[in-house]
């Protein structure tokens, strides 16, 4: 074989190896290169938060598994996940369909019963509460001590309340359903009928009540803590109040898919999410506003006063929520003010 031809083949091989190494370092085939198990996570939470979690988890060279996010288009194509990070009613539906694998957890034992599956199929990790965002100027005029509870808002005179239309999204429907689950349906609808008189106009978008309150076009907003945290600055002209009676929350939990077969690796990520300091740090850096159920990991108790965290337990099916929302529309939203 001519020397030039041999040299050409050698150069071609070297270029192929160089390209493989470059490609691997940029993410493609990195799991195969390092001999790690691929763990696929599915979640509907904010993508930047999820990517930060994955990056942090995968940064440990001693881990035997590497995490990857299942994209919506991949899910539509039939690809499956090993792990889920979802709102707790979504996890309950998966458990009912026998799609989750039960794995005991030392950390999970610390959680209150309402925040985990009784068969250990899913465990709550953090929650997003409904809060009041109060304009500071309004609070100075009316007294902060008079704006601390759900009942206070009904009693306030000439208050302008900003709130999303409760029929617009799964988030607002969950708010209404959690409120009714704890306070009772009739009492809840009566409350929102009274509140309706203090809402000049319902908002179509999640961040509109926050904007209206900060510029003074509303006196307070009823919104999610996660929405407010996206806007927080040093000179923020409003402050957060957690209603003293308790408040509806969206609880997010972690679970392992029954068909995964990667149970040990999945369990390691699940427990890291529950008790490690890194997920909490990332949630803070990402301004998520999420409150973790085990803020001190295995060294401390779970979140204080769990009875004040209201879960949607009575309206878990879409049809049940639809009926409740229609009752709200008829008896409160379009009631005569």
ABEGO torsion letter per residue (X at the ends): XBAAAAAAAAAAAAAAAAAAAAAAAAGBGAAAAAGBBBBBBBBABBAAAAAAAAAAAAABAABABBBBBBBAAAAAAGBBBABBBBBAAAAAAAAAAGABBBBBBAAAAABBAAABBAAGABBBABBBBBBBBBBAAAAAAAEAAABABAAAAAABBGBBBBBBBAAABAAAAAAAAAAAAAAEAAAAAAAAAAAAAABABBBABAAAAAAAAAAGABABBBBBAAAAAAABBAABABBBBBBAAEBBBBBBBBBBBAAAGAAAAAAAAAAAAAABAAAAAAAAAAGAGBBBABAAEAABBBBBGAAABBBBAABABAAAAAAAAAAAAAAAAABBX
